[in-house]
Amino acid sequence: MNKADDTHCAWTAFLPSRRPSPKLSGHVDCAVAVIGAGLVGMAAARRLAELMPGEPIVVLDAGAVAEGSAGRNSGYVIDVPLSHAMDARSTLGTVASTQLTLSRRTYAWLDAIVRDAHIDCGWHRGGRFYAAATDDGITALQSLAEQFEELNEPVTRVHSDELRALLGTDYYRAAVFNPSCTLVQPAALIRGLADSMPESVQLHEHSRVTDWSIRRGMHVLRTAGGTVDARRVIWATHTDLRDFSRLGSRYMTLYTYAGVTPELSDEELGHGALQQWGVLPALRAGSTVRRLPGGRVLVRSLWSYGRTLTAPEIRHGLQPLLVARFPGAAATGFEFVWGGPVSITRHADAYLGEFRPGAYAFTGCNGSGIVKGSTYGRLLAELACDHRSEELDLALKEPMAGWIPPEPLRRVAVHFTLWRNARHTGVEV
């Protein structure tokens, strides 16, 4: 098969080969079983080890570490989250204030882990630009800038000529820049988190849960190779969650797509002064773009529901977005393209709670990335241990993800929303 017909995540392709943790074999007893070794699962397991020192914790993952959603995102570690739906007057409302508190504390926690464990993941405090190419986008930038100012966060308004000199592209008409963002190699980060777990945490990859029952107060989890008896369970992935609970009515899975170019020359990159940068769209449905170390460019855009796009479809959709920003890369295209699932909830609210006796789950990252997943993983561990904290109390007061209509109404609503967003966003994509 031609390479152009394959999808392959660049982040894992850039890493050396790794021997996975052994599959579950035989019978294991533990205090807590964590399902999923992504960002939520790794944060939950590490927090459990902090709260239950010496107690055995088992993590089961259906695949290999870093090959799921956690290793496929765009690599933005954002500790000051903003909502495109908010204006400056609502920025310091209860929900926004809660998310800001949670994000800042989780970022500090992650930053300490990366440094203490010497995780080599390109942890770069490069900040992020919100950039606009249309009048609507520029209007949205004003709201975003006012949000930063309300939060007493440093914000710099950047105009087209300066943007052109910094980024090497004249595609954007304006931007606002805030330093509260770290750029990272996400697959290297999640591998590092998995490989630096405390000794009480036992990880089993390629160990999908196929059956789950409760007997005499113990959770019995079966995989193809063995069983786990656990006092409590944390379900830290939306994959398969609907097969074991009714939470499938509170979230749905969309797919988003990315591509990474080969290394480009300085001329192809427009002679931009910054060697590494990240751009987020002024309008929510726009494209995310990063310049990576070594001169590669990442573009993330496109959405699908109900099926995943093929590699030719991804390349066809992403190529014009690359060329619009870097015309010199027209003949180069993408070396890697891939997709990844995103858990979407109504109004972007999260679900965090006990959904079966002694079983806890989170869903609803809504594409918010590394910090949110890690935040709610920590909180799941606190719920499972009945450990009350200020952060957990804040999160439990937030609106809960609501019911989403079933098919075919769900499909109609999704496609209408995607169409409306694409029409409103225009060339911001």
Long-range contacts (C-beta under 8 A, 24 or more apart in sequence): 4-311, 4-312, 4-315, 5-310, 5-311, 5-312, 6-311, 7-310, 7-311, 7-314, 7-337, 7-338, 7-339, 8-336, 8-337, 8-338, 9-67, 9-71, 9-72, 9-187, 9-336, 9-338, 9-340, 10-258, 10-260, 10-296, 10-298, 10-335, 10-336, 10-338, 11-66, 11-71, 11-72, 11-75, 11-185, 11-186, 11-187, 11-188, 12-66, 12-67, 12-71, 12-187, 13-336, 14-185, 14-187, 14-188, 15-66, 15-187, 15-188, 15-191, 18-65, 18-191, 20-64, 20-65, 20-205, 20-206, 21-65, 21-194, 21-203, 21-204, 21-205, 22-204, 22-205, 23-204, 23-205, 23-206, 23-207, 23-223, 23-224, 23-225, 24-58, 24-60, 24-204, 24-207, 24-223, 24-225, 24-226, 24-228, 25-225, 25-226, 26-225, 26-226, 27-226, 27-227, 27-228, 27-229, 28-56, 28-58, 28-202, 28-226, 28-227, 28-228, 28-229, 29-56, 29-228, 29-229, 29-230, 30-55, 30-56, 30-57, 30-58, 30-202, 30-228, 30-229, 30-230, 30-231, 31-55, 31-56, 31-57, 31-230, 31-231, 31-232, 32-57, 32-58, 32-230, 32-231, 32-232, 32-233, 32-234, 32-381, 32-384, 33-57, 33-58, 33-59, 33-60, 33-219, 33-221, 33-228, 33-230, 33-232, 33-233, 33-234, 34-58, 34-59, 34-60, 34-233, 34-234, 34-236, 35-60, 35-61, 35-209, 35-221, 35-233, 35-234, 35-235, 35-236, 35-237, 35-240, 36-60, 36-61, 36-62, 36-68, 36-235, 36-236, 36-237, 36-239, 37-61, 37-65, 37-68, 37-70, 37-190, 37-194, 37-203, 37-205, 38-68, 38-69, 38-70, 38-190, 38-236, 38-237, 38-373, 39-70, 39-190, 39-193, 39-370, 39-373, 39-374, 39-377, 40-236, 40-237, 40-362, 40-373, 40-374, 40-376, 40-377, 40-380, 41-234, 41-236, 41-237, 41-377, 42-70, 42-190, 42-193, 42-194, 42-197, 42-374, 42-377, 43-106, 43-193, 43-373, 43-374, 43-375, 43-376, 43-377, 43-378, 43-381, 44-234, 44-236, 44-377, 44-378, 44-380, 44-381, 44-384, 45-197, 45-201, 45-381, 46-113, 46-193, 46-197, 46-198, 46-201, 47-377, 47-378, 47-381, 47-382, 48-201, 48-234, 48-381, 48-384, 48-385, 49-197, 49-198, 49-200, 49-201, 51-381, 51-382, 51-385, 51-387, 52-200, 52-385, 53-200, 54-200, 55-200, 56-200, 56-202, 57-200, 57-201, 57-202, 58-201, 58-202, 58-204, 58-228, 58-230, 59-197, 59-201, 59-202, 59-203, 59-204, 60-204, 60-207, 60-208, 60-209, 60-221, 60-223, 60-228, 61-203, 61-204, 61-205, 61-206, 61-207, 62-206, 62-207, 62-208, 62-209, 62-237, 62-239, 62-240, 63-205, 63-206, 64-205, 64-206, 65-190, 65-191, 65-194, 65-203, 65-205, 66-186, 66-187, 66-188, 66-190, 66-191, 66-194, 67-187, 68-237, 68-239, 68-340, 69-237, 69-340, 69-341, 69-342, 70-186, 70-187, 70-190, 70-373, 71-186, 71-187, 71-190, 71-191, 72-186, 72-187, 72-258, 72-338, 72-339, 72-340, 73-186, 73-340, 73-369, 73-370, 74-186, 74-258, 74-278, 74-288, 74-290, 74-298, 74-300, 74-369, 75-122, 75-183, 75-184, 75-185, 75-186, 75-189, 75-278, 75-290, 75-370, 76-128, 76-181, 76-182, 76-183, 76-184, 76-278, 76-280, 76-288, 76-369, 76-370, 77-107, 77-110, 77-123, 77-181, 77-182, 77-183, 77-184, 77-369, 77-370, 77-371, 78-103, 78-107, 78-128, 78-180, 78-181, 78-369, 78-370, 78-371, 79-103, 79-104, 79-106, 79-107, 79-108, 79-180, 79-181, 79-182, 79-371, 80-104, 80-148, 80-151, 80-153, 80-178, 80-180, 80-181, 81-368, 81-371, 81-372, 82-144, 82-147, 82-148, 83-348, 84-140, 84-144, 84-283, 84-284, 85-284, 86-143, 86-147, 87-143, 87-146, 87-147, 88-143, 88-146, 88-147, 88-149, 88-150, 91-146, 91-147, 91-150, 91-151, 92-150, 92-151, 94-397, 94-398, 95-398, 95-399, 98-394, 98-395, 98-397, 98-398, 100-151, 101-391, 101-394, 102-375, 102-391, 102-394, 102-395, 103-371, 103-372, 103-375, 105-375, 105-391, 106-371, 106-374, 106-375, 106-378, 107-182, 107-371, 109-374, 109-378, 110-370, 110-371, 110-374, 111-182, 113-193, 113-196, 114-189, 114-192, 117-192, 117-193, 117-196, 119-188, 119-189, 119-192, 119-193, 119-196, 120-188, 120-192, 121-184, 121-185, 121-186, 121-188, 121-189, 121-192, 122-183, 122-184, 122-185, 122-188, 122-293, 123-182, 123-184, 123-189, 124-182, 124-183, 124-184, 124-276, 125-179, 125-181, 125-182, 126-181, 126-182, 126-183, 126-276, 126-277, 126-278, 127-177, 127-178, 127-179, 127-180, 127-181, 127-278, 128-177, 128-178, 128-181, 128-183, 128-278, 128-279, 128-280, 129-158, 129-163, 129-167, 129-175, 129-176, 129-177, 129-277, 129-278, 129-279, 129-280, 130-175, 130-176, 130-177, 130-178, 130-279, 130-280, 130-281, 130-282, 131-163, 131-172, 131-174, 131-175, 131-279, 131-280, 131-281, 131-282, 132-172, 132-173, 132-174, 132-175, 132-281, 132-282, 132-283, 132-428, 133-171, 133-172, 133-173, 133-427, 133-428, 134-173, 134-283, 134-426, 134-427, 134-428, 136-283, 136-424, 136-426, 136-428, 137-173, 137-174, 137-281, 137-282, 137-283, 137-286, 137-428, 138-173, 138-174, 138-282, 140-282, 140-283, 141-174, 141-175, 141-176, 141-282, 144-176, 144-282, 145-176, 148-176, 148-178, 153-178, 153-180, 154-178, 154-179, 164-270, 165-272, 165-273, 166-272, 166-273, 166-274, 166-277, 167-270, 167-272, 167-274, 167-277, 167-279, 167-291, 168-269, 168-270, 168-271, 168-272, 168-273, 168-291, 168-326, 169-270, 169-272, 169-325, 169-326, 170-270, 171-324, 171-325, 172-279, 175-279, 175-282, 181-278, 183-276, 183-277, 183-278, 183-290, 184-370, 186-370, 189-370, 208-240, 209-240, 209-244, 212-244, 214-356, 214-357, 214-358, 217-358, 219-358, 219-359, 231-358, 232-358, 232-359, 232-360, 232-384, 233-356, 233-358, 233-359, 233-360, 234-359, 234-360, 234-361, 234-380, 234-381, 234-384, 235-355, 235-359, 235-360, 235-361, 236-361, 236-362, 236-377, 236-380, 238-341, 238-343, 238-363, 239-341, 241-361, 241-363, 245-355, 245-356, 245-361, 246-355, 247-351, 247-355, 247-361, 247-363, 249-403, 249-404, 249-406, 250-345, 250-346, 250-351, 250-363, 250-364, 250-401, 250-402, 250-403, 250-404, 251-343, 251-344, 251-345, 251-351, 251-363, 251-364, 251-401, 251-404, 252-305, 252-343, 252-344, 252-404, 252-410, 252-414, 253-305, 253-341, 253-342, 253-343, 253-344, 254-303, 254-304, 254-305, 254-341, 254-342, 254-344, 254-414, 255-303, 255-304, 255-305, 255-308, 255-309, 255-339, 255-340, 255-341, 255-342, 256-300, 256-301, 256-302, 256-303, 256-339, 256-340, 256-342, 256-367, 257-300, 257-301, 257-302, 257-303, 257-304, 257-309, 257-314, 257-317, 257-318, 257-337, 257-338, 257-339, 257-340, 258-298, 258-299, 258-300, 258-301, 258-318, 258-337, 258-338, 258-339, 258-340, 259-298, 259-299, 259-314, 259-315, 259-318, 259-322, 259-334, 259-336, 259-337, 259-338, 260-292, 260-296, 260-297, 260-298, 260-334, 260-335, 260-336, 260-337, 261-296, 261-297, 261-298, 261-322, 261-329, 261-332, 261-333, 261-334, 261-335, 262-296, 262-332, 262-335, 263-294, 263-295, 263-296, 264-295, 264-296, 264-297, 264-326, 264-328, 264-329, 264-332, 265-295, 265-328, 266-295, 267-328, 268-326, 268-328, 268-329, 268-332, 269-295, 269-297, 269-326, 269-328, 269-329, 270-326, 270-328, 281-425, 281-428, 281-429, 282-428, 283-424, 283-425, 283-428, 284-421, 284-425, 285-421, 285-422, 285-424, 285-425, 285-428, 285-429, 286-425, 286-428, 286-429, 287-321, 287-428, 287-429, 289-325, 296-335, 297-322, 297-325, 297-326, 297-329, 299-325, 299-334, 301-429, 303-418, 304-339, 305-411, 305-414, 305-415, 305-418, 306-411, 308-339, 309-339, 311-337, 314-338, 314-339, 321-429, 324-427, 342-366, 342-367, 345-401, 345-402, 345-404, 346-401, 346-402, 346-403, 346-404, 347-399, 347-401, 347-402, 349-398, 349-399, 349-400, 349-401, 349-402, 350-376, 350-395, 350-398, 350-400, 350-401, 351-400, 351-401, 352-376, 352-379, 352-380, 352-383, 352-395, 352-396, 352-400, 353-383, 353-396, 353-400, 354-383, 360-384, 363-401, 364-401
